[in-house]
Amino acid sequence: MLIAMRNFILLLLVLTRSSFASTVKEPLPFLWGVGNAAFQVEGSPQDSDWYRFTHKAGAIKDGTNADVATDFWNRYEEDFKLAREMGANTFRISIAWERIQPAADRWDMAALAKYERILTKMQSYGLLPVVTLQHFVLPGWLADRGGLLAKNFPEIYTQYAMTVMNRLSAAPASVKLWMTFNEPEILVFCGYFWSCWPPKVYLEPVKAVNASANIARAHLMTVTQLRRAAKSKRNLSNVQISVAKHWTPVQPKTNKDGDVKAAQFYDDMFNRQFMDAFLYGKIRFLMPGKDASVTQTIALPDQRPGMDFISINYYQRSIVSKLPVYPHYMSVTGPGTKNDLGWEMYPTGLYTLLKDVARYKLPIMISENGVADKTDQYRPDFLKAHLNALIKAKNEGVPVVGYLHWSLTDNFEWAEGLSPRFGLVEMDYKTLERKPRPSYYMYRDLIKHYSGTMRGLPWGFR
Protein backbone atom coordinates (compact mmCIF):
# COMPACT_ATOMS: atom_id res chain seq x y z
CA MET A 1 0.00 0.00 0.00
CA LEU A 2 2.80 2.42 0.90
CA ILE A 3 4.58 1.70 -2.38
CA ALA A 4 1.39 2.22 -4.37
CA MET A 5 0.70 5.52 -2.57
CA ARG A 6 4.27 6.66 -3.17
CA ASN A 7 4.02 5.89 -6.87
CA PHE A 8 0.72 7.74 -7.14
CA ILE A 9 2.16 10.85 -5.45
CA LEU A 10 5.21 10.73 -7.71
CA LEU A 11 2.98 10.56 -10.76
CA LEU A 12 1.00 13.58 -9.59
CA LEU A 13 4.26 15.47 -9.13
CA VAL A 14 5.23 14.61 -12.69
CA LEU A 15 1.87 15.93 -13.91
CA THR A 16 2.30 19.28 -12.22
CA ARG A 17 5.82 20.04 -13.46
CA SER A 18 6.49 22.21 -16.45
CA SER A 19 8.49 19.47 -18.20
CA PHE A 20 5.45 17.19 -18.72
CA ALA A 21 7.84 15.37 -21.00
CA SER A 22 6.61 13.70 -24.15
CA THR A 23 8.91 10.80 -23.33
CA VAL A 24 6.71 9.84 -20.37
CA LYS A 25 4.89 6.71 -21.49
CA GLU A 26 2.78 5.99 -18.43
CA PRO A 27 -0.89 6.88 -18.71
CA LEU A 28 -2.25 9.69 -16.61
CA PRO A 29 -4.23 8.54 -13.60
CA PHE A 30 -7.97 8.65 -14.06
CA LEU A 31 -8.95 12.25 -13.31
CA TRP A 32 -11.35 12.48 -10.39
CA GLY A 33 -12.32 16.03 -9.66
CA VAL A 34 -14.65 18.95 -9.25
CA GLY A 35 -15.10 22.29 -10.94
CA ASN A 36 -16.19 25.88 -10.63
CA ALA A 37 -16.27 29.04 -12.75
CA ALA A 38 -14.86 32.46 -11.97
CA PHE A 39 -18.02 34.58 -12.03
CA GLN A 40 -19.97 31.97 -10.07
CA VAL A 41 -17.58 31.76 -7.12
CA GLU A 42 -14.86 34.39 -7.05
CA GLY A 43 -16.79 37.47 -6.09
CA SER A 44 -16.90 39.46 -9.30
CA PRO A 45 -17.43 43.22 -9.01
CA GLN A 46 -15.46 43.94 -12.22
CA ASP A 47 -17.28 45.49 -15.17
CA SER A 48 -18.67 42.76 -17.41
CA ASP A 49 -21.85 41.94 -19.29
CA TRP A 50 -22.87 39.67 -16.43
CA TYR A 51 -22.03 42.20 -13.71
CA ARG A 52 -24.32 44.67 -15.45
CA PHE A 53 -27.00 42.01 -15.95
CA THR A 54 -27.01 40.89 -12.31
CA HIS A 55 -27.52 44.50 -11.19
CA LYS A 56 -30.51 45.06 -13.47
CA ALA A 57 -33.81 44.96 -11.61
CA GLY A 58 -35.69 41.72 -12.25
CA ALA A 59 -32.93 40.07 -14.29
CA ILE A 60 -31.99 37.44 -11.68
CA LYS A 61 -34.79 35.19 -10.51
CA ASP A 62 -34.03 35.38 -6.77
CA GLY A 63 -32.76 38.96 -6.83
CA THR A 64 -29.20 38.09 -5.80
CA ASN A 65 -25.88 38.91 -7.48
CA ALA A 66 -22.37 37.48 -7.67
CA ASP A 67 -20.46 40.33 -6.06
CA VAL A 68 -19.32 38.05 -3.22
CA ALA A 69 -20.56 34.55 -4.17
CA THR A 70 -18.30 32.10 -2.28
CA ASP A 71 -15.34 34.53 -2.18
CA PHE A 72 -13.17 31.91 -3.89
CA TRP A 73 -10.82 34.73 -4.95
CA ASN A 74 -9.67 34.97 -1.35
CA ARG A 75 -10.69 31.60 0.15
CA TYR A 76 -9.55 29.25 -2.63
CA GLU A 77 -7.24 27.33 -0.33
CA GLU A 78 -10.20 26.20 1.79
CA ASP A 79 -11.74 24.66 -1.33
CA PHE A 80 -8.52 23.00 -2.44
CA LYS A 81 -8.21 21.45 1.00
CA LEU A 82 -11.79 20.16 0.83
CA ALA A 83 -11.23 18.73 -2.65
CA ARG A 84 -8.04 16.98 -1.65
CA GLU A 85 -9.54 15.55 1.56
CA MET A 86 -12.32 14.13 -0.59
CA GLY A 87 -9.74 12.27 -2.70
CA ALA A 88 -9.91 14.41 -5.84
CA ASN A 89 -6.79 14.73 -7.97
CA THR A 90 -8.14 17.36 -10.40
CA PHE A 91 -9.76 20.78 -10.05
CA ARG A 92 -11.30 22.83 -12.86
CA ILE A 93 -11.49 26.62 -12.62
CA SER A 94 -11.90 29.45 -15.12
CA ILE A 95 -10.18 32.76 -15.72
CA ALA A 96 -12.21 35.97 -15.46
CA TRP A 97 -11.39 37.75 -18.72
CA GLU A 98 -12.68 41.03 -17.25
CA ARG A 99 -10.02 40.82 -14.52
CA ILE A 100 -7.17 40.23 -16.97
CA GLN A 101 -8.22 42.80 -19.58
CA PRO A 102 -10.36 45.41 -17.82
CA ALA A 103 -10.12 47.74 -20.83
CA ALA A 104 -9.35 47.16 -24.49
CA ASP A 105 -5.91 48.73 -24.12
CA ARG A 106 -5.12 47.67 -20.55
CA TRP A 107 -3.88 44.39 -19.08
CA ASP A 108 -3.88 43.75 -15.35
CA MET A 109 -0.71 41.76 -14.72
CA ALA A 110 -1.42 41.73 -10.98
CA ALA A 111 -4.63 39.78 -11.62
CA LEU A 112 -2.74 37.35 -13.85
CA ALA A 113 -0.13 36.92 -11.13
CA LYS A 114 -2.94 36.19 -8.64
CA TYR A 115 -4.22 33.36 -10.87
CA GLU A 116 -0.66 32.08 -11.03
CA ARG A 117 -0.55 31.91 -7.24
CA ILE A 118 -3.97 30.23 -7.09
CA LEU A 119 -2.94 27.56 -9.59
CA THR A 120 0.40 26.97 -7.92
CA LYS A 121 -1.32 26.56 -4.56
CA MET A 122 -3.82 24.18 -6.16
CA GLN A 123 -1.00 21.93 -7.28
CA SER A 124 0.59 21.98 -3.84
CA TYR A 125 -2.55 20.07 -2.77
CA GLY A 126 -1.93 17.43 -5.44
CA LEU A 127 -4.68 18.78 -7.70
CA LEU A 128 -4.11 18.88 -11.46
CA PRO A 129 -5.48 22.15 -12.90
CA VAL A 130 -7.96 22.22 -15.78
CA VAL A 131 -8.47 25.84 -16.83
CA THR A 132 -11.25 27.40 -18.92
CA LEU A 133 -10.46 30.69 -20.62
CA GLN A 134 -14.01 31.94 -21.17
CA HIS A 135 -16.92 30.71 -19.06
CA PHE A 136 -19.86 32.78 -20.40
CA VAL A 137 -18.70 36.23 -19.23
CA LEU A 138 -17.40 39.05 -21.47
CA PRO A 139 -15.62 42.23 -20.32
CA GLY A 140 -17.89 45.28 -20.33
CA TRP A 141 -15.86 47.11 -22.96
CA LEU A 142 -16.17 44.13 -25.32
CA ALA A 143 -19.93 43.90 -24.72
CA ASP A 144 -20.12 47.57 -25.72
CA ARG A 145 -18.43 46.69 -29.04
CA GLY A 146 -20.98 44.00 -29.84
CA GLY A 147 -19.70 41.10 -27.75
CA LEU A 148 -19.61 37.86 -29.72
CA LEU A 149 -20.75 39.78 -32.80
CA ALA A 150 -17.87 42.25 -32.71
CA LYS A 151 -16.26 42.21 -36.13
CA ASN A 152 -12.82 41.36 -34.77
CA PHE A 153 -13.96 39.14 -31.89
CA PRO A 154 -11.73 36.19 -32.95
CA GLU A 155 -8.61 38.38 -32.93
CA ILE A 156 -9.53 40.03 -29.61
CA TYR A 157 -10.19 36.66 -27.99
CA THR A 158 -7.01 35.06 -29.35
CA GLN A 159 -4.85 37.88 -28.01
CA TYR A 160 -6.41 37.40 -24.57
CA ALA A 161 -6.10 33.60 -24.69
CA MET A 162 -2.47 33.60 -25.76
CA THR A 163 -1.59 36.22 -23.13
CA VAL A 164 -3.03 34.01 -20.40
CA MET A 165 -1.65 30.70 -21.69
CA ASN A 166 1.84 32.08 -22.25
CA ARG A 167 2.00 33.09 -18.59
CA LEU A 168 0.11 30.28 -16.88
CA SER A 169 1.52 27.40 -18.95
CA ALA A 170 4.98 28.35 -17.69
CA ALA A 171 6.37 27.57 -14.26
CA PRO A 172 5.32 27.88 -11.53
CA ALA A 173 1.67 27.41 -12.62
CA SER A 174 2.54 25.00 -15.48
CA VAL A 175 -1.06 24.47 -16.62
CA LYS A 176 -1.29 21.88 -19.39
CA LEU A 177 -5.04 21.21 -19.74
CA TRP A 178 -6.97 24.13 -21.23
CA MET A 179 -10.46 24.81 -22.56
CA THR A 180 -11.07 27.82 -24.76
CA PHE A 181 -14.82 28.15 -24.15
CA ASN A 182 -17.45 26.66 -21.87
CA GLU A 183 -20.69 25.56 -23.50
CA PRO A 184 -20.62 27.90 -26.50
CA GLU A 185 -23.98 26.57 -27.70
CA ILE A 186 -25.62 27.57 -24.39
CA LEU A 187 -24.01 31.00 -24.58
CA VAL A 188 -25.37 31.50 -28.10
CA PHE A 189 -28.86 30.10 -27.56
CA CYS A 190 -29.39 31.91 -24.24
CA GLY A 191 -28.06 35.20 -25.61
CA TYR A 192 -29.50 35.30 -29.12
CA PHE A 193 -32.39 32.86 -29.31
CA TRP A 194 -34.05 32.23 -25.95
CA SER A 195 -33.38 35.70 -24.50
CA CYS A 196 -32.54 34.48 -21.00
CA TRP A 197 -28.95 35.84 -20.74
CA PRO A 198 -27.07 38.89 -22.00
CA PRO A 199 -27.50 40.40 -24.52
CA LYS A 200 -31.14 39.25 -24.16
CA VAL A 201 -31.97 38.87 -27.86
CA TYR A 202 -35.05 36.84 -28.76
CA LEU A 203 -35.30 34.56 -31.81
CA GLU A 204 -32.57 36.23 -33.89
CA PRO A 205 -31.24 33.23 -35.87
CA VAL A 206 -28.89 35.26 -38.07
CA LYS A 207 -27.22 36.77 -35.00
CA ALA A 208 -27.08 33.32 -33.41
CA VAL A 209 -25.24 31.73 -36.35
CA ASN A 210 -22.86 34.68 -36.64
CA ALA A 211 -22.07 34.49 -32.91
CA SER A 212 -21.51 30.73 -33.23
CA ALA A 213 -19.17 31.21 -36.17
CA ASN A 214 -17.19 33.89 -34.33
CA ILE A 215 -16.69 31.60 -31.35
CA ALA A 216 -15.52 28.81 -33.67
CA ARG A 217 -13.14 31.18 -35.48
CA ALA A 218 -11.76 32.37 -32.14
CA HIS A 219 -11.12 28.80 -30.99
CA LEU A 220 -9.48 27.77 -34.28
CA MET A 221 -7.35 30.92 -34.43
CA THR A 222 -6.20 30.32 -30.84
CA VAL A 223 -5.35 26.67 -31.55
CA THR A 224 -3.41 27.69 -34.66
CA GLN A 225 -1.37 30.31 -32.82
CA LEU A 226 -0.82 27.97 -29.87
CA ARG A 227 0.54 25.16 -32.04
CA ARG A 228 2.80 27.48 -33.98
CA ALA A 229 4.16 28.95 -30.75
CA ALA A 230 4.59 25.49 -29.24
CA LYS A 231 7.31 24.71 -31.78
CA SER A 232 9.57 27.29 -30.19
CA LYS A 233 8.24 27.76 -26.64
CA ARG A 234 8.87 24.89 -24.27
CA ASN A 235 6.10 25.87 -21.86
CA LEU A 236 3.52 25.51 -24.65
CA SER A 237 4.91 22.37 -26.28
CA ASN A 238 2.86 19.97 -24.17
CA VAL A 239 -0.34 21.98 -23.77
CA GLN A 240 -3.58 20.09 -24.45
CA ILE A 241 -6.64 22.08 -25.52
CA SER A 242 -10.37 21.46 -25.73
CA VAL A 243 -13.81 23.08 -25.53
CA ALA A 244 -16.24 22.24 -22.72
CA LYS A 245 -19.13 21.14 -24.90
CA HIS A 246 -22.61 20.80 -23.45
CA TRP A 247 -24.05 17.63 -24.96
CA THR A 248 -27.69 16.63 -24.71
CA PRO A 249 -28.83 13.25 -26.00
CA VAL A 250 -31.81 13.98 -28.25
CA GLN A 251 -34.88 11.79 -28.65
CA PRO A 252 -38.03 12.38 -30.73
CA LYS A 253 -41.26 12.64 -28.74
CA THR A 254 -42.92 10.08 -31.03
CA ASN A 255 -41.97 7.91 -33.98
CA LYS A 256 -43.86 10.18 -36.35
CA ASP A 257 -41.80 11.44 -39.26
CA GLY A 258 -42.15 15.10 -38.23
CA ASP A 259 -40.88 14.49 -34.69
CA VAL A 260 -38.01 12.31 -35.93
CA LYS A 261 -36.85 14.98 -38.39
CA ALA A 262 -37.22 17.72 -35.79
CA ALA A 263 -35.08 15.71 -33.36
CA GLN A 264 -32.42 15.12 -36.02
CA PHE A 265 -32.31 18.84 -36.79
CA TYR A 266 -32.08 19.74 -33.10
CA ASP A 267 -29.27 17.23 -32.52
CA ASP A 268 -27.29 18.65 -35.43
CA MET A 269 -27.99 22.26 -34.44
CA PHE A 270 -27.24 21.89 -30.73
CA ASN A 271 -24.59 19.14 -30.65
CA ARG A 272 -22.86 18.21 -33.88
CA GLN A 273 -22.36 21.43 -35.80
CA PHE A 274 -20.38 22.89 -32.89
CA MET A 275 -18.26 19.76 -32.56
CA ASP A 276 -17.51 19.67 -36.29
CA ALA A 277 -16.41 23.30 -36.22
CA PHE A 278 -14.08 22.96 -33.24
CA LEU A 279 -12.60 19.63 -34.31
CA TYR A 280 -12.35 19.95 -38.08
CA GLY A 281 -12.64 23.65 -38.91
CA LYS A 282 -15.93 22.98 -40.74
CA ILE A 283 -17.96 26.03 -39.86
CA ARG A 284 -21.47 25.17 -41.01
CA PHE A 285 -23.90 26.75 -38.61
CA LEU A 286 -27.61 26.48 -39.29
CA MET A 287 -30.59 27.83 -37.39
CA PRO A 288 -34.26 27.74 -38.31
CA GLY A 289 -35.01 30.91 -40.23
CA LYS A 290 -34.32 32.69 -43.50
CA ASP A 291 -30.63 33.37 -44.21
CA ALA A 292 -29.69 31.80 -40.85
CA SER A 293 -26.59 29.97 -42.01
CA VAL A 294 -22.84 30.46 -42.12
CA THR A 295 -20.45 28.25 -44.07
CA GLN A 296 -16.64 28.38 -43.98
CA THR A 297 -13.72 25.97 -43.80
CA ILE A 298 -10.61 26.82 -41.78
CA ALA A 299 -7.50 24.67 -42.15
CA LEU A 300 -5.76 23.58 -38.97
CA PRO A 301 -1.97 23.23 -38.67
CA ASP A 302 -0.45 19.79 -39.26
CA GLN A 303 -3.94 18.50 -40.15
CA ARG A 304 -4.54 17.72 -36.49
CA PRO A 305 -8.00 18.01 -34.93
CA GLY A 306 -8.76 21.33 -33.28
CA MET A 307 -9.09 19.63 -29.90
CA ASP A 308 -6.61 17.29 -28.22
CA PHE A 309 -9.31 15.82 -26.00
CA ILE A 310 -13.08 16.13 -25.82
CA SER A 311 -14.76 17.73 -22.82
CA ILE A 312 -18.43 17.01 -22.24
CA ASN A 313 -20.84 18.69 -19.82
CA TYR A 314 -23.90 16.51 -19.25
CA TYR A 315 -27.04 17.30 -17.27
CA GLN A 316 -30.14 15.95 -19.04
CA ARG A 317 -31.61 14.68 -22.31
CA SER A 318 -33.90 16.59 -24.69
CA ILE A 319 -37.25 15.31 -25.96
CA VAL A 320 -38.01 17.05 -29.27
CA SER A 321 -41.21 17.38 -31.27
CA LYS A 322 -42.23 19.21 -34.43
CA LEU A 323 -44.04 22.55 -34.18
CA PRO A 324 -46.24 23.96 -36.96
CA VAL A 325 -44.93 27.48 -36.28
CA TYR A 326 -41.47 29.03 -35.98
CA PRO A 327 -38.98 27.79 -34.80
CA HIS A 328 -40.61 24.50 -35.94
CA TYR A 329 -39.37 22.41 -33.01
CA MET A 330 -39.99 22.19 -29.28
CA SER A 331 -37.52 20.71 -26.80
CA VAL A 332 -38.64 19.67 -23.33
CA THR A 333 -37.10 17.81 -20.42
CA GLY A 334 -37.82 14.11 -20.01
CA PRO A 335 -40.57 12.63 -17.81
CA GLY A 336 -38.32 11.24 -15.07
CA THR A 337 -37.65 12.54 -11.54
CA LYS A 338 -36.71 16.23 -11.55
CA ASN A 339 -34.12 18.19 -9.61
CA ASP A 340 -34.72 21.57 -7.95
CA LEU A 341 -34.55 23.36 -11.32
CA GLY A 342 -36.99 20.98 -12.98
CA TRP A 343 -34.28 19.14 -14.93
CA GLU A 344 -34.76 15.41 -15.38
CA MET A 345 -32.14 13.19 -13.76
CA TYR A 346 -31.34 10.66 -16.48
CA PRO A 347 -28.08 8.73 -15.93
CA THR A 348 -28.68 6.52 -18.98
CA GLY A 349 -28.08 9.63 -21.08
CA LEU A 350 -24.45 9.76 -19.92
CA TYR A 351 -23.86 6.26 -21.24
CA THR A 352 -25.67 7.08 -24.49
CA LEU A 353 -23.65 10.22 -25.19
CA LEU A 354 -20.33 8.58 -24.32
CA LYS A 355 -21.02 5.81 -26.83
CA ASP A 356 -21.99 8.47 -29.37
CA VAL A 357 -19.03 10.82 -28.77
CA ALA A 358 -16.61 7.88 -28.98
CA ARG A 359 -16.94 8.25 -32.77
CA TYR A 360 -14.46 11.14 -32.61
CA LYS A 361 -11.71 8.79 -31.40
CA LEU A 362 -10.24 11.19 -28.84
CA PRO A 363 -9.92 10.97 -25.05
CA ILE A 364 -13.14 12.09 -23.35
CA MET A 365 -13.37 14.00 -20.09
CA ILE A 366 -16.70 14.58 -18.36
CA SER A 367 -15.99 18.19 -17.45
CA GLU A 368 -19.36 18.82 -15.73
CA ASN A 369 -22.08 16.61 -14.31
CA GLY A 370 -24.16 17.53 -11.31
CA VAL A 371 -27.56 18.23 -9.83
CA ALA A 372 -29.40 21.13 -8.19
CA ASP A 373 -30.47 19.54 -4.91
CA LYS A 374 -30.71 21.75 -1.83
CA THR A 375 -31.56 18.94 0.59
CA ASP A 376 -29.03 16.48 -0.89
CA GLN A 377 -31.78 13.87 -1.17
CA TYR A 378 -30.95 12.95 -4.76
CA ARG A 379 -27.24 13.69 -5.14
CA PRO A 380 -25.77 10.51 -3.59
CA ASP A 381 -27.81 8.23 -5.86
CA PHE A 382 -27.27 10.65 -8.76
CA LEU A 383 -23.51 10.25 -8.33
CA LYS A 384 -23.64 6.47 -8.11
CA ALA A 385 -25.94 6.09 -11.11
CA HIS A 386 -23.98 8.45 -13.37
CA LEU A 387 -20.65 6.88 -12.44
CA ASN A 388 -22.10 3.44 -13.15
CA ALA A 389 -23.12 4.71 -16.60
CA LEU A 390 -19.62 6.12 -17.16
CA ILE A 391 -17.91 2.93 -16.04
CA LYS A 392 -20.16 0.82 -18.25
CA ALA A 393 -19.13 2.90 -21.27
CA LYS A 394 -15.46 2.80 -20.27
CA ASN A 395 -15.57 -0.98 -19.87
CA GLU A 396 -16.99 -1.18 -23.40
CA GLY A 397 -13.98 0.64 -24.80
CA VAL A 398 -15.01 4.30 -24.68
CA PRO A 399 -11.81 6.31 -23.94
CA VAL A 400 -13.05 8.13 -20.82
CA VAL A 401 -10.18 9.77 -18.95
CA GLY A 402 -11.87 11.74 -16.21
CA TYR A 403 -14.99 12.81 -14.33
CA LEU A 404 -15.34 16.30 -12.82
CA HIS A 405 -18.42 16.77 -10.67
CA TRP A 406 -20.25 20.08 -10.75
CA SER A 407 -19.59 21.42 -8.30
CA LEU A 408 -17.51 21.36 -5.15
CA THR A 409 -19.44 24.16 -3.45
CA ASP A 410 -22.77 25.84 -4.06
CA ASN A 411 -22.36 28.84 -6.34
CA PHE A 412 -24.12 31.59 -8.29
CA GLU A 413 -26.24 29.80 -10.88
CA TRP A 414 -26.48 32.52 -13.55
CA ALA A 415 -30.01 33.88 -14.16
CA GLU A 416 -31.35 31.72 -11.30
CA GLY A 417 -29.08 33.39 -8.70
CA LEU A 418 -27.79 31.87 -5.47
CA SER A 419 -30.86 29.75 -4.73
CA PRO A 420 -29.99 26.57 -6.69
CA ARG A 421 -27.61 24.33 -4.77
CA PHE A 422 -25.23 22.26 -6.88
CA GLY A 423 -22.52 21.79 -4.26
CA LEU A 424 -21.13 18.70 -2.63
CA VAL A 425 -20.33 21.33 -0.01
CA GLU A 426 -23.08 23.57 1.35
CA MET A 427 -22.42 27.31 1.41
CA ASP A 428 -23.69 29.65 4.10
CA TYR A 429 -23.64 32.83 2.03
CA LYS A 430 -23.87 35.04 5.13
CA THR A 431 -20.81 33.64 6.89
CA LEU A 432 -19.12 31.93 3.88
CA GLU A 433 -18.82 28.80 5.98
CA ARG A 434 -18.39 25.62 3.96
CA LYS A 435 -20.11 22.47 5.23
CA PRO A 436 -19.72 19.12 3.42
CA ARG A 437 -23.00 17.40 2.58
CA PRO A 438 -23.49 13.61 2.81
CA SER A 439 -22.87 13.43 -0.96
CA TYR A 440 -19.36 14.85 -0.38
CA TYR A 441 -18.53 11.73 1.63
CA MET A 442 -20.31 9.53 -0.90
CA TYR A 443 -18.10 10.92 -3.70
CA ARG A 444 -15.06 10.40 -1.47
CA ASP A 445 -16.00 6.76 -0.99
CA LEU A 446 -16.70 6.27 -4.70
CA ILE A 447 -13.33 7.76 -5.66
CA LYS A 448 -11.59 5.50 -3.16
CA HIS A 449 -13.50 2.46 -4.40
CA TYR A 450 -12.96 3.03 -8.12
CA SER A 451 -9.40 4.36 -7.94
CA GLY A 452 -8.19 0.83 -7.38
CA THR A 453 -9.68 -0.39 -10.65
CA MET A 454 -10.03 2.70 -12.89
CA ARG A 455 -6.95 3.21 -15.00
CA GLY A 456 -5.97 6.24 -17.01
CA LEU A 457 -5.15 6.18 -20.70
CA PRO A 458 -1.95 7.18 -22.53
CA TRP A 459 -3.55 10.35 -23.92
CA GLY A 460 -0.41 12.19 -22.91
CA PHE A 461 1.50 15.16 -24.03
CA ARG A 462 3.32 15.84 -27.26
C-alpha positions, 0 to 999 in steps of 0.5 A: 500500500505504501509503495502504491501511494508513493508511486501515485504521489510521484505521478502527480508530481510529474503531472504538475511540473512544467516538463510534462515530458513527451517521453513519459509513457505511463498513462495519466491517472484517471482524473477524479475532480470537481469544478467551478467558474470564476463569475460563479464563485470568485466574487466578481465586481469587475465590469462585465456583461454579467455584472451589469445584468445581475444589477438590473432589476428583475434580471436574476430570478431570486434577486441576488448577485455574484459580487461576493458569491463564495469569495473563492478569490480569497478563500480558494485554499479552503476549497482546495483542501476540501477537494483533496480531503475528498480524494480528488486529484483534479480541479477545474477553474476558469479565468475571469477575462474582465479581470485580466483585460479590464479595458481594451488597451489595458492588461492587469498583470497583478490579476494574472499573477494572482491566478498564477498563485492560485494555480500553484497553490492548487498543485501543492494540494496534489490537484491537477489544474484544468483551466477554462479561458471563457466561461460565459462572461465578457468584459464590459468594454467588449460587450459595448463593441458588440460582444460575440458579434464584434467584427474582430472578436476572434482576434480580440479573444485570441490575443487574450487567450495567448496572453493568459496561456503564455503566462500560466503554462509556464512555471510555476503554474505550469497548466497543461489542460486548457479549454477555450470556451465553456458551453458555447452553444448555451451562450449562443442560444441563451443570448441570441435565441431564448433571451434568457442571458445577455445580450437578451436577444429573442429569436434572432437566428442570423445573429445566433449563427454569426455568434456561433461562427465567431466563437468557432473562429476564435477557438481555431485561431487560438489553436493555430497560434498555440501550435505554432508557438509550441514549436519554439516555446517549451512551456507551450509544447505539451499543452492540451486544448479542448472546448467544454461542450454541453451535450444533450442526448436527443430523442423524438417525442414520437416515432412520427416522421415530423418528430423524428426529423425535428429531433435530427435537426435539433441534434445537429444544431445543438450538438454536432455542428459545434463539434464539427467546427471545433474539431475539423474547422468545418464552420457550417452553422444552421438555425431555423429561419431565412438566411440563418446559415454560415459556411466556412472551412478553416485549415488547422496546422499539421492537419490535427483536430482542433481539440486534443481531448473532448470535454463534455458537460452533461445534465439531461436529455432533450425530448423534441417534437415538431411545431407547426410554427417558428422555430418549428421544433420544441424541446422539453425535459424528459418525464423522469424525476426532476431536480430543484430546477426541474431538470430530469435526472437521467443517468442513462443519457451519460452512457448514451452520449459517451457511446456516441461521442466515442466516434471522434476517437479522442480521449473524453473528459466529463468536465461537468455533471451535477444536480441542483439539490438543496436537501441532498436527497438525490445527489448521492444516488445521482452520483452512483448512477452516473458513475455506473453509466460512465464505467459501463461505457469505459468498460466497453472501450469508450476512452473516458479519462476523467470525471469532474463533478459540478460542483464542489461548493454551491455557487451563483447559478447565472439567471437563477441566482444563489438559490440553486444548490449544486454543491457537494459542499453547502455554502452559508452565504452570510458567513461563507462557511463551507459544510460538506453534505453527505454526498461529499462523503459519498463521492469520497468513498466512490473515488476511493472504491474506483481508484483501485480499478479505474486506469488512465489512458496514454492520452499524454503530451506531445 
